[in-house]
Amino acid sequence: MKQNQRTTSDLIAELIEESKNFYFLAIAVGFDRKTRFIEYNPKREPHELLAELDSCVEQGGEPIGLIGFTKMGKEGKLTSKPITEYADEDWARDYLHTLTIQVAEEGIINGIFRNVK
């Protein structure tokens, strides 16, 4: 993790707090050749989310930011933002922007967003 970065517990607390504003929210964890998502689900205990994030970090993953989906009537919007430590980093914003486009395309292809109620 980046020098002076918050703990993984801090990131899970942020995920849980921010989730109140989203239909779907996840921490994007970047690896050399893939991205993993730590998805918030109210049915999962915080310690389960933390264990998943810790495992990703132990395997060399780097928490980059949050990707979320909000509902507005029958419409939805995907948004992303880097974690505070990377808020001023162009590469982090670019990474999340590209990832958001990929998530949107995958959701459309699989019909995920059409079934949002």
N, C-alpha and C positions, 0 to 999 in steps of 0.2 A: 504494500500500500504506500501511497505517497507520504513523504515526510510531513508531520504535523496533521495528518488526516485523522478524522474522527474514528472512533472504534466501530466495528461491525455492529455492536449493540446500538450505537447512536444512529447508524443508518437504518436499522430495522425499526427503531422508534420513529424516525422520520417517515419511513414507508407507511407505518400504521397510522400516524397522525395525518399525513397527506391523503391517505386513501379515502378519507371522509368526503373528499371533493371529486372522487372519480368512480366510475362504474368498474373500471379495471385499472390496476396500477402495479408496476413491477420495477425492481431495480435491475438495470442492465449491467451485467458483469462481463467485461471484455477479456477474451483470451487471444492468443496469437492468431488463431484461425477460426474462432467461433465466438458466439455470444450466448450466455445463459441468462435466463430471466428468473429472478426470485419474485414470484407473484404473490401479492397480498390476497389472502382469502380469510374471511372472518372465522371460518371453521378451523383454521390452523392456529395453533398456539404460537406465541412469539418465540419461544425457545426452538420450535421446529424451523421457523424462518431463519433464525440466527444460526442454527446448525447447518442449514443449507448454504447460507452465505459464507460462513466460516470454511466450509468444505471447498467452496469455489476459490476462496482466497488462498487456502492451503495448496490448491492445485495450480496456483499461478494466476488466477483471475484478478481483475482489477475492477472494483465498482466504479462505473463511469457516470451514471445518472439514472433518472426516473423516466419511464415511458408510461403514459396513462391515456385512458379512453374516457371521455365524458359523453353523456347523453344529453341531447337538447331536443326534446320531443321525439320525433321519428328520425332525427339526424344525430350524428355522432362526430366527435372530433378526437383525433390522436394528437397528443402533444408530448414533448420531451423537454427535459432540462438537465444540465449537468449537475452533479452534486456540488455543494458549495466550494469544495477544494479545487474544482475544475471550471468554475463559473466563468473565468476570464480566459479560458483556453479554447482557441479556435478549433483545434483538432477534436476536442471533446464535443463541441456543438456540431461539427461536421459529422462525426461518428454517429451521434444520436439522430441527426437529421436523416442520414442515409438509412439507419436502422428503422426509424419511424416509417419511412417509405416502404421498406421491405415488409414490415409488420402489417401495414395497411394493405399492400398487395396480397400478402398471404391470407389476410382476413377476408378480403373480397373474393379471392379464388375459392376459398373454402366455405364461403357463405356465412362466416361468423358474424359479420356486421349486419347482414340482412335480418338476422333473427333476434336482434337486440330489442328487448321489450321495455 
